[in-house]
Structure formats: C-alpha cells, structure tokens
Amino acid sequence: MSEVKKGRGYIYSIQYHIVWCVKYRQKILNTNIEKSLKQILLKIASDNGIGMLEMETDKDHIHLLVDCTPQQQIPSIIKALKGVSARLLFLQHPEIKKGLWGEHLWNPSYFVATVSENTEVQIRNYINNQKVK
C-alpha cells in the first residue's frame, strides 16, 4: 500500500493508473526505444515531483502507476509526461518519425483511473504483466 503523506494542513494518498498509446497504434516501442522512454519518464517524473510507482510498455502503449500531490492536476501531469517524452525520444531516436504522419508520437487521448488501497495490488500486477501473453 502506498504511504499516506502529509502536506501543510492536509494528509493525502493519491495514485493514478495512466495509459496512453503510440499514434496510429504503431508498434515502435522496441527494446532500445522502450529503455530510452522509461529513463526519460523517470527523469520527467522526478523533475516534476511525481512518484513513478510502476511502469511497463507493450509495443504500442504504456501503463504507469503514479503517485502525486493534491496540487498536481492530471492534465498537467499528462502534458509533462507525453510532451517532453515525445520531444526527447524524437531527438534520441529520429527513426521513429517514419510512419508517424504529422510527426506526433502519442495519440492525443489517454486513460486515467484513481487507485485505491483495495485496487493497488491488482493494478500493479496488471501493469507488470503487460508483456506476458
């Protein structure tokens, strides 16, 4: 179970399960790109005070379990993670632009769900088993 944290005048425990896909569901998240993506996302999360509890990809999408504060809003979290990761991945792996018309890496939509202490273990297992099929 994630720990309960204290802020100035409040106590909280906020986790989200976030999923987004590669544009056109292109299967580009191979071993090298996946490794770069995970490093980039960890850095973005660290820079923005977001706890990365779990992270796993399949060839065309990524699942995250993040921990955040009440001041951090989902649209801002998503914008930081998707926007910066796309820009840095294009710099590190320019070959992925091939097949992505308009040069957008991520589909503009995403899935987000709140995580409770009752569902956290299930979601962690689900994320960790993304490549097991």
Secondary structure, 3 states (H helix, E strand, C coil): CCCCEEECCEEECEEEEEEEEEHHHCCCCCHHHHHHHHHHHHHHHHHCCCEEEEEEECCCEEEEEEEECCCCCHHHHHHHHHHHHHHHHHHHCHHHHCCCHHHCCECCCCEEEEECCCCHHHHHHHHHCCCCC
